[in-house]
């Protein structure tokens, strides 16, 4: 038995040999039910917060909605279900969405944190600087994606952020 896994993004793989196709189908059906409930809850949460943002003109809520939307689509795209069910003819779009939603989630989270903790600029300027640097470096990922240097950029970005955290 030979198996080859090829992907353009990160993946998690576990192998198991099933005795019958019926047992595999039953297991798959149960997993899709749980995953469907989870993503349904995330999408309902996104919809409810969108309705709240439309009624309450608070800037912090908009940052939260931006973070919630980007992290929801990031989780959906990294699970592979986006490519499996939405982009069935072109799974490369699912990989591209994963590449876009990852840094977008970091940017949205950084902006939400900065807005939520407004006192960091005065009380802990180094934390404000660190968060701002992280947001800017995450935004530079959008330059690396079309140039084809996404994985190299993420490796460099993680090393730079680790050095900043270690020596700050």
C-alpha positions in Angstrom: 0.0 0.0 0.0 1.5 3.3 -1.1 0.2 6.8 -0.3 1.3 10.2 -1.4 0.1 13.5 0.1 0.8 16.7 -1.8 -0.4 20.1 -0.7 0.5 23.7 -1.3 -0.4 24.7 2.2 -0.1 23.1 5.7 -2.1 20.0 6.4 -2.7 17.5 9.1 -2.8 13.9 8.0 -3.7 10.7 9.9 -4.0 7.3 8.2 -6.4 4.5 9.1 -7.4 1.5 7.1 -11.1 0.7 7.2 -12.5 -2.8 7.0 -15.6 -1.8 5.0 -16.8 1.2 3.1 -20.0 1.3 5.2 -18.1 1.8 8.4 -16.1 4.5 6.8 -19.2 6.2 5.5 -20.8 6.1 8.9 -17.8 7.6 10.6 -17.5 10.3 7.9 -21.2 11.2 8.3 -20.9 11.5 12.1 -17.8 13.7 11.7 -19.5 16.0 9.1 -22.5 16.4 11.4 -20.3 17.6 14.3 -18.2 19.9 12.0 -21.4 21.2 10.4 -22.8 22.1 13.8 -19.6 23.8 14.8 -19.4 25.9 11.7 -23.1 26.6 11.9 -22.6 28.1 15.3 -19.7 30.2 14.1 -21.7 31.5 11.2 -24.7 32.3 13.4 -22.4 34.1 15.8 -21.1 36.1 12.9 -24.6 36.9 11.7 -25.8 37.9 15.2 -22.8 40.2 15.7 -23.3 41.7 12.2 -26.8 42.7 13.2 -25.5 44.2 16.5 -22.9 46.2 14.6 -25.5 47.6 12.2 -27.5 48.9 15.2 -24.8 50.0 17.6 -22.3 52.5 16.2 -19.4 51.4 18.3 -16.0 51.2 16.6 -14.8 48.4 18.9 -17.6 46.2 17.8 -16.6 46.7 14.2 -13.0 45.6 15.0 -14.5 42.6 16.8 -16.7 41.7 13.9 -13.7 42.0 11.6 -11.7 39.6 13.8 -14.6 37.2 14.2 -15.2 37.1 10.4 -11.6 36.6 9.5 -11.0 33.9 12.1 -14.2 32.1 11.1 -13.2 32.0 7.5 -9.6 31.0 8.5 -10.9 28.0 10.5 -13.2 27.0 7.6 -10.5 27.3 5.1 -7.8 25.4 7.1 -10.2 22.5 7.7 -10.3 21.9 4.0 -14.0 22.0 3.8 -14.0 25.3 1.9 -12.0 23.6 -0.9 -14.1 20.4 -0.7 -17.6 21.9 -0.8 -17.3 25.5 -2.2 -14.3 25.4 -4.6 -14.8 21.8 -5.8 -13.5 22.5 -9.3 -10.6 24.7 -8.2 -9.2 23.6 -4.9 -6.3 26.0 -5.3 -8.7 28.8 -4.4 -9.2 27.1 -1.0 -5.4 27.2 -0.5 -5.4 30.8 -1.5 -8.2 31.6 0.9 -6.2 30.0 3.7 -3.2 32.1 2.8 -5.3 35.3 2.9 -7.3 34.6 6.0 -4.3 33.7 8.2 -2.6 37.1 8.1 -6.0 38.8 8.0 -6.9 37.1 11.3 -3.6 38.3 12.9 -4.2 41.9 11.6 -7.8 41.9 12.8 -6.8 40.5 16.2 -4.0 43.0 16.6 -6.3 45.9 15.7 -9.0 44.7 18.0 -6.5 44.3 20.9 -5.1 47.8 20.3 -8.5 49.3 20.3 -9.7 47.3 23.3 -6.6 48.1 25.3 -6.2 51.8 24.5 -4.1 52.4 27.6 -1.2 50.3 26.2 0.1 53.3 24.2 0.6 55.2 27.4 1.0 52.6 30.1 3.1 50.0 28.2 4.5 51.6 25.1 6.7 48.5 24.3 3.5 46.3 24.2 1.9 48.8 21.9 5.0 48.9 19.7 5.1 45.1 19.6 1.5 44.8 18.7 1.8 47.5 16.0 4.9 45.7 14.6 3.1 42.4 14.5 0.1 44.0 12.6 2.4 45.7 10.0 4.5 42.5 9.5 1.3 40.5 9.1 0.1 43.0 6.5 3.3 42.6 4.5 2.2 39.0 4.0 -0.2 40.2 1.4 2.8 41.3 -0.7 4.5 37.8 -0.3 1.4 35.9 -1.4 1.2 37.0 -5.1 4.9 36.9 -5.4 5.0 33.2 -4.4 7.0 33.7 -1.2 4.3 32.9 1.3 5.9 30.0 3.1 9.3 31.7 3.1 7.8 34.9 4.5 6.0 33.0 7.2 9.2 31.3 8.3 11.1 34.6 8.4 8.2 36.3 10.1 8.0 33.7 12.9 11.8 33.9 13.4 11.7 37.7 13.6 8.8 37.6 16.1 10.5 35.0 18.2 13.6 37.1 18.4 11.7 40.2 19.3 9.9 38.3 22.0 13.1 36.7 23.4 15.2 39.9 23.4 12.7 42.5 24.3 
